[in-house]
Amino acid sequence: MHNHYNGLKTAALFGGIWALLLGIGALVGGGRYIWIFALIGVATTFYGYWNSDKLAIRAMHAYPVSEAQAPEMYRIVRELSTAAGKPMPRLYVSPTQAPNAFATGRNPQNAAVCCTEGILGLLDERELRGVLGHELMHVYNRDILTSSVAAAIAGVITSIGQMLMFTSIFGGGSDENRPNPLALLAMSLLAPLAAMTIQMAISRTREYDADEDGARLTGDPLALASALRKLEAGVARAPLAPSQDVVNASHMMIASPFRAQDVTRFLSTHPPMDQRIARLESMAGGPLHR
């Protein structure tokens, strides 16, 4: 069991986001349409999960690389996937100088790992190994499924919230069947915010697990800690613009790709870097000597 009980936290958060979705269904039409909301949640979850690799790769304009093009990346991933007893994922490189990496795909047999040109130029081999171990553990822990489910349900709740706002303003249905417009308006505003907050919390717990499990896979937690320090400074120098495609894929990346002013700490999909580094250093028995 992980020291910080992230699996239990994730389960509790998932319970919260599903309860929120079904609660909206219970409010609308006196609960007669609750099964429709559940079906919408399942359908959008399946679509996002099945297409997660294509969506993320496209958002970062990544291209597949051969072993001749990226020998170091291939060697590290082959060694780590062999050590884990898992199939080797497809490898991609994104043509951006913003340093980052992500893993995607619906299962270990259909996974992809992508590094940006910026991270390949920034990190040494030991640090890159730490990052790739982190990304592989996202695949092996089925975090793509977890994040896809959370993102899909949050998206459904946001869409429903917009519909409720329209209904509360313009009305609809008979007075007997229509819920209190003020309650609808409050739900339309608060439900999407609550869903987004829960989605962010789920993403943060999975990042902690990938840090911990990746460090165990490589046997070198301080390498990942060193890489995270460089990534924090590198992203500050070369952030990505928060376009919608990149925002949708940002929760998969090892570091938030945006400027600090573009995303608040409260709504970040990633835990604070200092906390992640401190946990990795505690795994190694002490702080990294700089």
ZAZA-465004 format. One record per residue (C-alpha): x, y, z. Coordinates in Angstrom, 1 decimal, padded with zeros to 4 digits. Example, Ala and Ser with C-alpha at 12.3 -4.5 7.8 and 13.67 -1.06 7.14 Angstrom:
// ZAZA-465004
atom x=012.3, y=-004.5, z=007.8
atom x=013.7, y=-001.1, z=007.1
// end
This chain:
// ZAZA-465004
atom x=000.0, y=000.0, z=000.0
atom x=001.2, y=003.5, z=-000.8
atom x=002.3, y=005.5, z=002.3
atom x=-000.2, y=008.3, z=001.6
atom x=-003.3, y=006.1, z=000.8
atom x=-003.7, y=007.6, z=-002.6
atom x=-005.8, y=004.7, z=-003.9
atom x=-008.3, y=005.2, z=-001.1
atom x=-008.4, y=008.9, z=-001.8
atom x=-009.0, y=008.3, z=-005.5
atom x=-011.9, y=005.9, z=-004.7
atom x=-013.4, y=008.5, z=-002.3
atom x=-013.1, y=011.2, z=-004.9
atom x=-014.7, y=009.1, z=-007.6
atom x=-017.6, y=008.4, z=-005.3
atom x=-018.0, y=012.2, z=-004.9
atom x=-018.0, y=013.0, z=-008.6
atom x=-020.5, y=010.2, z=-009.4
atom x=-022.7, y=011.3, z=-006.5
atom x=-022.6, y=014.8, z=-007.9
atom x=-023.7, y=013.6, z=-011.3
atom x=-026.5, y=011.4, z=-010.0
atom x=-027.5, y=014.2, z=-007.6
atom x=-028.1, y=016.5, z=-010.6
atom x=-030.1, y=013.7, z=-012.2
atom x=-032.2, y=013.4, z=-009.0
atom x=-032.9, y=017.2, z=-009.0
atom x=-034.0, y=017.4, z=-012.6
atom x=-037.5, y=016.0, z=-013.3
atom x=-037.8, y=014.7, z=-009.7
atom x=-035.3, y=011.9, z=-010.4
atom x=-037.1, y=010.4, z=-013.4
atom x=-034.1, y=011.0, z=-015.7
atom x=-031.3, y=009.9, z=-013.4
atom x=-030.6, y=006.8, z=-015.5
atom x=-030.0, y=009.1, z=-018.6
atom x=-027.3, y=011.0, z=-016.7
atom x=-025.7, y=007.7, z=-015.7
atom x=-025.7, y=006.5, z=-019.3
atom x=-024.2, y=009.8, z=-020.5
atom x=-021.5, y=009.4, z=-018.0
atom x=-020.6, y=005.9, z=-019.0
atom x=-020.7, y=006.7, z=-022.8
atom x=-018.5, y=009.7, z=-022.6
atom x=-016.1, y=007.9, z=-020.3
atom x=-015.7, y=005.1, z=-022.8
atom x=-015.2, y=007.5, z=-025.7
atom x=-012.5, y=009.5, z=-023.8
atom x=-010.8, y=006.3, z=-022.6
atom x=-010.7, y=004.6, z=-026.0
atom x=-009.4, y=007.7, z=-027.8
atom x=-007.1, y=009.1, z=-025.1
atom x=-003.9, y=008.3, z=-027.0
atom x=-005.0, y=010.0, z=-030.2
atom x=-006.3, y=013.1, z=-028.5
atom x=-003.1, y=013.7, z=-026.5
atom x=-000.7, y=013.0, z=-029.3
atom x=-002.6, y=015.3, z=-031.6
atom x=-002.7, y=018.1, z=-029.1
atom x=001.1, y=018.1, z=-028.8
atom x=001.6, y=017.6, z=-032.6
atom x=003.9, y=014.7, z=-031.7
atom x=005.5, y=012.4, z=-034.2
atom x=006.6, y=008.7, z=-033.8
atom x=010.3, y=008.1, z=-033.6
atom x=012.4, y=005.1, z=-034.4
atom x=015.2, y=003.6, z=-032.3
atom x=017.7, y=005.2, z=-034.8
atom x=016.1, y=008.7, z=-034.1
atom x=015.9, y=008.4, z=-030.3
atom x=018.3, y=005.7, z=-029.2
atom x=018.6, y=006.9, z=-025.6
atom x=014.9, y=007.1, z=-025.1
atom x=014.4, y=003.6, z=-026.6
atom x=017.1, y=002.1, z=-024.5
atom x=015.7, y=003.4, z=-021.3
atom x=012.1, y=002.5, z=-022.0
atom x=013.1, y=-001.0, z=-023.2
atom x=015.1, y=-001.6, z=-020.0
atom x=012.3, y=-000.3, z=-017.7
atom x=009.4, y=-002.1, z=-019.4
atom x=011.4, y=-005.3, z=-019.4
atom x=012.1, y=-004.9, z=-015.7
atom x=008.4, y=-004.4, z=-015.1
atom x=007.5, y=-007.4, z=-017.3
atom x=005.3, y=-005.2, z=-019.5
atom x=005.2, y=-004.6, z=-023.3
atom x=007.1, y=-001.7, z=-024.6
atom x=004.9, y=001.3, z=-025.6
atom x=005.1, y=003.3, z=-028.8
atom x=007.5, y=006.3, z=-028.5
atom x=006.8, y=009.9, z=-029.7
atom x=008.5, y=013.2, z=-029.6
atom x=006.7, y=016.6, z=-029.6
atom x=008.4, y=019.4, z=-031.5
atom x=008.3, y=022.0, z=-028.7
atom x=011.0, y=023.4, z=-026.5
atom x=008.7, y=023.4, z=-023.5
atom x=010.1, y=020.6, z=-021.4
atom x=007.6, y=017.9, z=-020.6
atom x=006.6, y=014.3, z=-021.0
atom x=003.4, y=012.3, z=-020.8
atom x=002.1, y=008.7, z=-021.2
atom x=-001.3, y=007.8, z=-022.7
atom x=-003.2, y=004.9, z=-024.1
atom x=-006.0, y=002.7, z=-022.8
atom x=-003.8, y=-000.2, z=-021.5
atom x=-000.2, y=-001.3, z=-021.5
atom x=-000.7, y=-003.1, z=-024.8
atom x=-001.9, y=000.1, z=-026.5
atom x=000.2, y=002.8, z=-024.8
atom x=002.4, y=005.6, z=-026.0
atom x=005.0, y=007.7, z=-024.2
atom x=005.9, y=011.1, z=-025.5
atom x=008.8, y=013.5, z=-024.6
atom x=009.1, y=017.0, z=-025.9
atom x=012.3, y=018.1, z=-027.7
atom x=012.8, y=020.5, z=-024.8
atom x=012.9, y=017.8, z=-022.1
atom x=015.3, y=015.6, z=-024.1
atom x=017.7, y=018.6, z=-024.3
atom x=017.3, y=019.6, z=-020.7
atom x=017.8, y=016.4, z=-018.7
atom x=020.7, y=014.1, z=-018.4
atom x=020.3, y=010.3, z=-018.9
atom x=019.7, y=009.6, z=-015.2
atom x=017.1, y=012.3, z=-014.9
atom x=015.4, y=011.2, z=-018.1
atom x=015.3, y=007.6, z=-016.8
atom x=013.5, y=008.9, z=-013.7
atom x=010.9, y=010.8, z=-015.8
atom x=010.3, y=007.8, z=-018.1
atom x=009.9, y=005.5, z=-015.1
atom x=007.2, y=007.9, z=-013.8
atom x=005.4, y=007.9, z=-017.2
atom x=005.5, y=004.1, z=-017.5
atom x=003.9, y=003.7, z=-014.1
atom x=001.0, y=005.9, z=-015.2
atom x=000.4, y=003.3, z=-017.9
atom x=000.9, y=000.3, z=-015.6
atom x=-001.3, y=001.8, z=-012.9
atom x=-004.1, y=002.4, z=-015.4
atom x=-004.1, y=006.1, z=-014.6
atom x=-005.2, y=006.9, z=-018.2
atom x=-008.4, y=005.1, z=-017.4
atom x=-008.7, y=007.0, z=-014.1
atom x=-008.1, y=010.4, z=-015.6
atom x=-010.3, y=009.7, z=-018.6
atom x=-013.2, y=008.7, z=-016.4
atom x=-012.8, y=011.8, z=-014.2
atom x=-012.4, y=014.2, z=-017.2
atom x=-015.4, y=012.7, z=-019.0
atom x=-017.8, y=012.9, z=-016.0
atom x=-016.6, y=016.4, z=-015.2
atom x=-017.3, y=017.3, z=-018.8
atom x=-020.8, y=015.9, z=-018.6
atom x=-021.5, y=017.8, z=-015.4
atom x=-020.3, y=021.0, z=-016.9
atom x=-022.5, y=020.5, z=-020.0
atom x=-025.5, y=019.7, z=-017.8
atom x=-024.7, y=022.8, z=-015.7
atom x=-024.9, y=024.9, z=-018.8
atom x=-028.3, y=023.4, z=-019.7
atom x=-029.6, y=024.0, z=-016.1
atom x=-028.5, y=027.6, z=-016.3
atom x=-030.5, y=028.0, z=-019.6
atom x=-033.5, y=026.4, z=-018.0
atom x=-033.3, y=028.5, z=-014.8
atom x=-033.2, y=031.7, z=-016.8
atom x=-035.7, y=030.9, z=-019.6
atom x=-037.8, y=028.3, z=-017.9
atom x=-039.3, y=025.3, z=-019.5
atom x=-042.0, y=022.7, z=-018.6
atom x=-045.0, y=023.2, z=-016.4
atom x=-044.8, y=025.1, z=-013.1
atom x=-045.6, y=021.9, z=-011.3
atom x=-042.7, y=020.0, z=-012.7
atom x=-040.1, y=022.7, z=-012.9
atom x=-037.7, y=022.9, z=-010.0
atom x=-037.0, y=026.1, z=-008.1
atom x=-035.2, y=028.3, z=-010.6
atom x=-032.8, y=029.6, z=-007.9
atom x=-031.9, y=026.0, z=-007.0
atom x=-031.3, y=025.3, z=-010.7
atom x=-029.1, y=028.4, z=-011.1
atom x=-027.1, y=027.5, z=-008.0
atom x=-026.6, y=024.0, z=-009.2
atom x=-025.6, y=025.1, z=-012.7
atom x=-022.8, y=027.3, z=-011.2
atom x=-021.6, y=025.1, z=-008.3
atom x=-021.8, y=021.6, z=-009.8
atom x=-019.2, y=022.3, z=-012.6
atom x=-016.9, y=023.9, z=-010.1
atom x=-017.2, y=021.0, z=-007.7
atom x=-016.7, y=018.5, z=-010.6
atom x=-013.6, y=020.3, z=-011.8
atom x=-012.1, y=020.5, z=-008.3
atom x=-012.7, y=016.7, z=-007.8
atom x=-011.1, y=016.0, z=-011.2
atom x=-008.0, y=018.0, z=-010.2
atom x=-007.8, y=016.2, z=-006.9
atom x=-007.9, y=012.8, z=-008.6
atom x=-005.1, y=013.9, z=-011.0
atom x=-002.9, y=015.1, z=-008.1
atom x=-003.2, y=011.8, z=-006.2
atom x=-002.3, y=009.8, z=-009.3
atom x=000.8, y=012.0, z=-009.8
atom x=002.0, y=011.2, z=-006.3
atom x=001.6, y=007.5, z=-007.0
atom x=003.4, y=007.7, z=-010.3
atom x=006.3, y=009.5, z=-008.6
atom x=006.5, y=006.8, z=-005.9
atom x=006.1, y=003.8, z=-008.2
atom x=008.4, y=005.2, z=-010.9
atom x=011.1, y=005.8, z=-008.3
atom x=010.8, y=002.2, z=-007.2
atom x=011.0, y=001.0, z=-010.8
atom x=014.2, y=002.9, z=-011.5
atom x=015.6, y=002.5, z=-008.0
atom x=016.6, y=006.1, z=-008.0
atom x=014.1, y=008.6, z=-006.4
atom x=016.7, y=011.4, z=-006.4
atom x=017.0, y=011.3, z=-010.2
atom x=013.3, y=012.1, z=-010.5
atom x=013.6, y=014.7, z=-007.8
atom x=016.4, y=016.4, z=-009.8
atom x=014.4, y=016.2, z=-013.0
atom x=011.4, y=017.8, z=-011.4
atom x=013.5, y=020.7, z=-010.2
atom x=014.8, y=021.3, z=-013.7
atom x=011.3, y=020.9, z=-015.2
atom x=009.9, y=023.5, z=-012.8
atom x=012.6, y=026.0, z=-014.0
atom x=012.3, y=024.9, z=-017.6
atom x=008.5, y=025.4, z=-017.7
atom x=008.9, y=028.9, z=-016.2
atom x=011.3, y=029.8, z=-019.1
atom x=009.2, y=028.1, z=-021.9
atom x=005.6, y=027.6, z=-020.9
atom x=002.9, y=026.5, z=-023.4
atom x=000.0, y=028.7, z=-024.3
atom x=-003.2, y=027.4, z=-022.6
atom x=-005.0, y=026.5, z=-025.8
atom x=-008.0, y=024.2, z=-025.3
atom x=-006.3, y=021.1, z=-026.8
atom x=-003.3, y=021.5, z=-024.6
atom x=-005.5, y=022.2, z=-021.5
atom x=-007.4, y=019.0, z=-022.2
atom x=-004.1, y=017.0, z=-022.3
atom x=-002.2, y=018.9, z=-019.6
atom x=-003.3, y=016.5, z=-016.8
atom x=-001.3, y=013.7, z=-018.4
atom x=002.0, y=015.6, z=-018.4
atom x=004.6, y=015.2, z=-015.7
atom x=004.6, y=018.9, z=-015.0
atom x=002.0, y=021.6, z=-015.5
atom x=003.0, y=023.1, z=-018.8
atom x=001.5, y=026.6, z=-018.1
atom x=002.8, y=029.8, z=-016.5
atom x=002.0, y=030.1, z=-012.8
atom x=-000.4, y=033.0, z=-013.5
atom x=-002.3, y=030.8, z=-016.0
atom x=-003.4, y=028.3, z=-013.4
atom x=-004.1, y=028.7, z=-009.7
atom x=-002.6, y=026.3, z=-007.2
atom x=-006.2, y=025.3, z=-006.1
atom x=-007.2, y=024.3, z=-009.6
atom x=-003.9, y=022.7, z=-010.7
atom x=-003.9, y=019.2, z=-012.0
atom x=-000.5, y=018.7, z=-010.5
atom x=000.7, y=018.7, z=-006.9
atom x=003.1, y=021.4, z=-005.8
atom x=006.6, y=020.6, z=-007.1
atom x=008.2, y=021.2, z=-003.6
atom x=005.9, y=018.6, z=-002.1
atom x=006.6, y=016.0, z=-004.8
atom x=010.4, y=016.6, z=-004.4
atom x=010.2, y=016.3, z=-000.6
atom x=008.4, y=012.9, z=-000.9
atom x=011.0, y=011.6, z=-003.3
atom x=013.8, y=012.8, z=-001.1
atom x=012.2, y=011.1, z=001.9
atom x=012.1, y=007.8, z=-000.1
atom x=015.9, y=008.2, z=-000.5
atom x=016.5, y=008.9, z=003.1
atom x=017.3, y=012.6, z=002.9
atom x=017.3, y=015.7, z=000.8
atom x=019.1, y=015.9, z=-002.5
atom x=022.5, y=017.6, z=-002.1
atom x=022.8, y=020.4, z=-004.6
// end
